[in-house]
Amino acid sequence: MQTLQPPSSSNQALPPNAFPLRRTPGLLALHAAARNRESTHAEFVTATRRIMRLLLEESLAYLCYEDRLVTTPTGFPFTGAALVQHELFAVSVPRAGDALEAELRDIHPGTRFGKVLIQRDTVTKLPRMFYQKLPAQIAGQQVLLLDPMMATAGTANMAVKVLQDAGVAEADILLVNVLTCPSALEKLYERHPMVRVVTSYIDDALTEQAFMRPGIGDFGDRFYGTTP
C-alpha cells in the first residue's frame, strides 16, 4: 500500500501539508480568464470548471493506493494502481462547493457525498453552521472536503471539526480548494496541522474586508450567475 505523491509546486515557504498546483502557462491562462472582471458568466464557468478538473485529479492522487495487476487487450500484464478504500467519500460546503461536487461526480461516479452548510457572517466575518448531513459510513474513511474559497479559514476549521466529530481522522481529510492565501493556511494549520490542502493557487494576502488579493470575486455568485 502506498500514498502517491504528485510532483511538487514551485511555490516556496509552504506548510508541509499544502500542495498547490504547478503554475504552468496553461493554469495561469485559466486563472486569467476566471479572474478577469470583464469575463462573461460562460467564460468564468468554462475556466473554473477546467481548473476544478485539474484540481480534483491532483487531489485524488494524494489518497492511498495499492498495486493492481491487469491484463491488456494484447494479452500482456500491466501493474497499475487502485484506491485502497472501495468507496470514495466527499463532503461539499454549499453553495460554491457544489461546483466541485458536480465535477467530482463526473470524474468518480458512485462517490458518497455529504453536505456541511456553513456561511460567513458578512459583518463579523465569523462562520455559522446551518446544516450538516454526512454518509453513515464516513467514520474511519479518507474524505475529500470540497470548498473552493478559503480566505479566513473559519469555514474550513468548522467543517474539519464536523468531520472529526463524525469519526474521520484529521490526517484523512483532504481539503480540495481553488483559491486560498497564506494567512488562511496559517489559521487552518494552527488548529488542524494534519489536514492536507490541495489548491490551484495561493494568493498574496487578504484585504481589510477579508477578500483575497488579487482575488477572483465571489466564486458562488460568479459561477451560478447571481452577480449583478
Sequence and secondary structure as in RCSB ss.txt:
>XXXX:A:sequence
MQTLQPPSSSNQALPPNAFPLRRTPGLLALHAAARNRESTHAEFVTATRRIMRLLLEESLAYLCYEDRLVTTPTG
FPFTGAALVQHELFAVSVPRAGDALEAELRDIHPGTRFGKVLIQRDTVTKLPRMFYQKLPAQIAGQQVLLLDPMM
ATAGTANMAVKVLQDAGVAEADILLVNVLTCPSALEKLYERHPMVRVVTSYIDDALTEQAFMRPGIGDFGDRFYG
TTP
>XXXX:A:secstr
 EE      S  S  TTEEE    HHHHHHHHHHH TT  HHHHHHHHHHHHHHHHHHHHTTSEEEEEEEE TTS
 EEEEEEESSSS EEEE TTTHHHHHHHHHHHSTT EEEEEEEEE TTT  EEEEEEE  TT TTS EEEE SEE
SSSHHHHHHHHHHHHTT  GGGEEEEESEE HHHHHHHHHH TT EEEES B SEE TTS EES    HHHHHHT
   
